[in-house]
Amino acid sequence: MKKAFSFFGDRIIGIVNSDWVLFRIIDITSQKTIGEHFSTRKGYTNGYPHISNKMVIDRQPISQFEYVISSPENLNILVFCIVPIKRINNDQRVFIQAIINEVTKLFVILNSVYYKKGNKIFV
């Protein structure tokens, strides 16, 4: 999962031309962070941004940042990414949404009971 986060993080940094991106997976029921990944552009050093899970779950605007949330809403998790840009255009949002949805799929597959029992998904 770390390699996927790193790969997708680099893609999003390129899509929106930002200095960093933060991915986070949240348990909606408890509002606790299950996993996260912070990626920066090479040569860029910045402190980790502190973002409230509750603000994202409630879809409240966060000043100075733009975030995209996973679209499958029937799961008990929420995957999102946040970038330090005030506004992204529709094309950027579509690409980021596709990436976030892929991260969501990977997380669900890798954390499924079937996969954890050692069964093969593809024969």
N, C-alpha and C positions, 0 to 999 in steps of 0.2 A: 504494500500500500504506500510505503514511503517513496518508492521509485515512481509510482503513478502520480502522487502528489507533486513531486519534484518536476516531472515531465509536464504535467498539466499547468503547474504554476509558471513555468517558463513560457508556455504558450500564451497564457493570459497576460503576462507582463508584456509580451510582444504585441498582442492584440490591442491593448489599451495604452501602451507606451507609458507604463507606470514604473515606479521604483521598487514596488513590492506588492505582494498579494498574500492574503491570509485565507486559508481554507479552514472550515470548522464543521464538525459533525456534532449535532446536539440531540440529546434525548428529549423529545418534546414534553413528556410527562414530568420528568424531574427538572428539566431545563439545565441539565449538567452537560458539560463537554465530554464527548466520547473520544474524540480525536481531533487533532488539528495539525496544520502545517503552515509555516511562515516561510515564504521564498522572497529573496531580494535579487535585484539586478546585480550582476557582477560589479564589484567595486563600490557598491552602495552600502553604507552602514547607517542603520537607523534603529531606534528602540522599537520594541515590540508594541503594537497598538493594542490598547485595552478596550475591547468591545463587549458590551453586555449581551449575554444570550437572550435575556428577556426582551431587549429592544428589537432584536432580529426576529424572534418568534412573534412579537406583536407587530412586526413590520413598521416600526417607527423610523422616521428619517434620522440619519446620523450625520451631523455636520462634517464637512470636509471629506466624506467618504461616500462611495457608491457600493451597493452590494446586490448580488444576484442569488436567489434562493432556488433550491431544487424544485422541480415542478411536480413530482409524484407526491401528492398531499395525503395519500391514504396510508403512509408509513408512520411508524412511531419515532422516526428520526427526521431531522432537517439538516440538509447539507447546504452550505452557502460559501461564497467567496466574497471578500471585500477588498477594494482597491482604493488608494488615496487620490481619487478623482471626484470632483463634484458632480459631474454628469458624463454618462457614456451614451453613445448614439445607439439607435435600434439595431444596426448590424452587429456592433460589438456585443450588445446584450444577447442577441441570438446565438452567437458563437460561444459566449461564456455560458449561457444556459445549456447548450449541448454538452459542454465540458463538465459542468456540474452534474448533469443527469448521468453522464458516464461514471463519474466518481461515485454517485449514489448506487448505481448498478453494481460496481465493483465491491463496494462496501457490503451490500446486501448479500451478494454471492459468497464473498469470503467469510462472512459471519453467519452463514446459514447452517443449520443443524446437519443437513445432508453433507455439506462440504467438510464440516468438522469431524464427522464420523469416518472420514477417509475415503468416501465414495468418489468415483470419477464422474465428472459432469458430462463429459463427452466420451462416447465409446468408440 
